[in-house]
C-alpha cells in the first residue's frame, strides 16, 4: 500500500499536489470537526512531503518506500505481546 502512495506522490506534478493540499486545508478550516476532511488533509500533506523528499523521482519514491518497510520490520522486532 505504501508503494502506491509513494508512486502517486512522485508522478503527480508538484503544482497539482500543492493545489490539492490548499483545497484540503481550506475544507478542513471550514469544517475542523469533520474526520473525513481531516484525513484528506493528512493524506495531502503526506503526498507533498513525499514529493519534496523524492524530488518527483519514481525511483527515489520506491527506494524510500522500501527503506520505510525495512525500518518497520526492524522496529517490529522490539514489539512485545503486552504481557
C-alpha positions in Angstrom: 0.0 0.0 0.0 2.8 2.4 0.8 4.3 1.8 -2.7 1.1 3.1 -4.4 1.0 6.3 -2.4 4.7 6.9 -2.9 4.5 6.3 -6.6 1.5 8.6 -6.9 3.3 11.3 -4.9 6.3 11.1 -7.3 4.3 11.0 -10.5 1.9 13.9 -9.9 3.1 17.4 -10.7 4.1 19.4 -7.7 1.6 22.2 -8.7 -1.3 19.7 -8.6 -0.3 18.3 -5.2 0.0 21.8 -3.8 -3.3 22.9 -5.2 -5.0 19.8 -3.7 -3.3 20.5 -0.4 -4.6 24.1 -0.5 -8.1 22.9 -1.2 -7.9 20.3 1.6 -6.7 22.9 4.1 -9.5 25.3 3.2 -12.1 22.5 3.6 -10.6 21.5 6.9 -10.6 25.1 8.1 -14.3 25.4 7.3 -15.2 22.0 9.0 -12.5 21.3 11.6 -14.6 18.6 13.3 -15.1 16.6 10.1 -12.9 13.5 10.3 -13.1 12.9 6.5 -11.8 16.4 5.8 -9.0 15.8 8.4 -8.0 12.5 6.8 -8.0 14.2 3.4 -5.7 16.9 4.7 -3.3 14.4 6.3 -3.1 12.4 3.0 -2.4 15.6 1.0 0.3 16.7 3.5 1.9 13.2 3.1 1.9 13.5 -0.7 3.6 16.9 -0.5 6.2 15.6 1.9 6.9 12.5 -0.2 7.1 14.5 -3.4 9.5 17.0 -2.0 11.6 14.3 -0.3 11.9 12.3 -3.6 12.1 15.3 -5.9 9.4 13.7 -8.0 11.5 10.7 -8.9 9.7 7.3 -9.1 13.0 5.5 -8.3 13.6 7.7 -5.2 9.9 7.1 -4.2 10.3 3.3 -4.4 13.6 3.4 -2.6 12.0 5.5 0.2 9.1 3.1 0.4 11.5 0.1 0.7 13.5 1.9 3.4 10.4 2.6 5.4 9.3 -1.0 5.1 12.7 -2.3 6.2 12.6 0.1 9.3 9.1 -1.1 10.2 10.3 -4.7 10.1 13.2 -3.9 12.3 11.1 -2.0 14.8 8.6 -4.8 15.0 11.4 -7.0 16.5 11.1 -4.8 19.6 7.3 -5.1 20.0 6.0 -7.1 22.9 2.8 -9.0 23.2 1.8 -6.7 26.0 2.3 -9.3 28.8 
